[in-house]
Amino acid sequence: MTAILAVDDDPDILTALRRALTPLGIPLILTEDPTEVLAILAEQPIGVLISDIDMPRIDGIELVGMIKKDADLRK
């Protein structure tokens, strides 16, 4: 089963996602760092990406654009 990957710079949002999604039994990966998303995607396939839009350094729109441009990250 592929995982859900969520990125948000607000730890409270990640906690809420964990509480909501963990009972579903789907593997869940949470991070506050959008650059970590790129490393995770390079290592394993992800079924769903949940991303905040307003984050420091790399916003969610830029992050998705980076993923779309890199075929290796879209496996």
C-alpha positions as CSV (number, residue, x, y, z in Angstrom):
1,M,0.0,0.0,0.0
2,T,1.4,3.4,-1.0
3,A,1.7,6.1,1.7
4,I,0.2,9.5,2.1
5,L,2.8,12.2,2.4
6,A,1.8,15.5,4.1
7,V,3.9,18.6,4.4
8,D,3.0,21.6,6.4
9,D,5.1,24.1,8.4
10,D,2.5,24.1,11.1
11,P,2.9,21.1,13.5
12,D,-0.7,21.4,14.7
13,I,-1.9,20.7,11.2
14,L,0.3,17.7,10.9
15,T,-1.0,16.5,14.3
16,A,-4.6,16.9,13.0
17,L,-3.8,15.0,9.9
18,R,-2.2,12.2,11.9
19,R,-5.3,11.9,14.1
20,A,-7.6,11.9,11.1
21,L,-5.7,9.5,8.8
22,T,-4.0,7.0,11.2
23,P,-7.3,5.1,11.9
24,L,-7.6,4.4,8.2
25,G,-4.6,2.2,8.3
26,I,-2.9,3.9,5.4
27,P,0.9,4.5,5.8
28,L,1.4,8.1,6.6
29,I,4.6,10.2,6.4
30,L,4.6,13.7,7.8
31,T,7.1,16.5,7.5
32,E,7.4,20.2,8.2
33,D,10.2,20.6,5.6
34,P,9.2,20.8,1.9
35,T,12.8,20.0,0.9
36,E,12.4,16.7,2.7
37,V,9.5,15.9,0.4
38,L,11.8,15.8,-2.5
39,A,14.1,13.3,-0.7
40,I,11.2,11.1,0.3
41,L,9.8,11.0,-3.3
42,A,13.3,10.1,-4.6
43,E,13.3,7.0,-2.4
44,Q,9.8,5.7,-2.5
45,P,6.5,6.0,-4.3
46,I,3.8,8.0,-2.7
47,G,0.1,7.6,-3.4
48,V,-1.1,11.1,-2.3
49,L,0.7,14.3,-1.5
50,I,-1.0,16.8,0.8
51,S,0.8,20.1,0.8
52,D,0.4,23.4,2.5
53,I,0.6,26.3,0.0
54,D,2.1,29.0,2.3
55,M,5.4,27.6,3.6
56,P,8.8,29.3,4.0
57,R,11.7,28.6,1.5
58,I,9.6,26.5,-0.9
59,D,5.8,27.1,-1.1
60,G,3.4,24.4,-2.0
61,I,2.9,25.6,-5.6
62,E,6.7,25.7,-6.2
63,L,7.1,22.3,-4.6
64,V,4.5,20.7,-6.9
65,G,6.1,22.4,-9.9
66,M,9.5,20.9,-8.9
67,I,7.9,17.4,-8.7
68,K,6.1,17.8,-12.1
69,K,9.4,18.8,-13.8
70,D,11.4,15.8,-12.4
71,A,10.2,12.5,-13.8
72,D,12.1,10.5,-11.2
73,L,10.0,12.1,-8.4
74,R,6.7,11.2,-10.1
75,K,7.1,7.4,-9.9
